[in-house]
Amino acid sequence: MAKKDGGDIGPAIAGLVAGLAAQYVMRKALNFAWTRAVGEEPPTDVDSPDVTLGRALGWAVMAGVGTEVARVLAVRAARAKLLGAGPKELDV
């Protein structure tokens, strides 16, 4: 987000937009991958008793991790592009 000392809001907005777009695209890709791998649409209501625990947990982990990774990478790339600075180091 923007710096607390009144920094530029442009990178923050660009990061937000990039993050939302990345989440949308990744969610579509995950839906496609799940359908191809499992042969069924992913569960829409993981709380439903009609969905097995394994399928519910599998989808929740895959969707949660996948979309969050895509969001983080997109936000960092957008902010680095706007601020003109590349990543300092890989924090693993």
N, C-alpha and C positions, 0 to 999 in steps of 0.2 A: 504494500500500500504506500501511500504518500508519506514523506517524511513528516515527523511531528513538528519540525521547525518551519513549516510552510513551504516544503519542497514542491517540485513540479508534479502535478496530478496526471499529466499525460501518460507516463509509464504505468501508473496504477490503473488507469482506465484501459490502456492497451493490454495489460496483463489480465484484467478481468475478462475482457472480450475474448482474448486468446484462450483463456482457461475454459470459458463456457463453450467455445467452438470445439476445443479439443475433447471435452467431455461428451459432447453430442456425437462427434465423429467416432470416438472410441466406443461409445455405447452401441452405435449401429454396427460397428465391426465385431464387437463381442456377441451381439445378438446373432449375427451371421455365422460366426465361428461356432457358437454353441449349437445352433441349428444343424450345421454340417457335421459336427462331432457326435452329437447325441441323437439326431434324427427327429427332434421335437423342438418346438418353440421354447425359449427359456421361461421359467415360471414368472408370472406377473405378480402373484401374491404369495410370497414365501411363507407367510403366516398361515396359509390355508392347510387344513388337515389332509387335503387331497394331494399335496405335494410331499414327497418323502423327505426325510431329514437330510439325507445325503445330497439330493438334488438342490434343496433349499440352501444348504451350506455351501455347496459347490458354486452355485450361481452367485450367492452373496459375496464370497471371497473373490471370485473372478471379476465380477462387476465392480466391486469396491476398489480392489487393488488396481485393476486396469484403468479405470477412469481417473483415479487419483494420480497415478503415475503420469498419465497423459496430460493432466491439468498442470502438474508441477513443471514438467518439461516445457510445455507451451508458455506458461507464465514466465519462466526463467529466460527462455529464448526471446520472447517479446520484449521483456525489460532490458536484456542485454543488447538487443538490436537498437532500441530507442536511446539507451544511455551510452551506446558506443563502446561498452566495455564487455569483454568476453568473460567467461567464468574464470575466477581466480585459481581455483583448484577443485578437484572432485572430492566432495565430502562423502565418504562411504563409511 
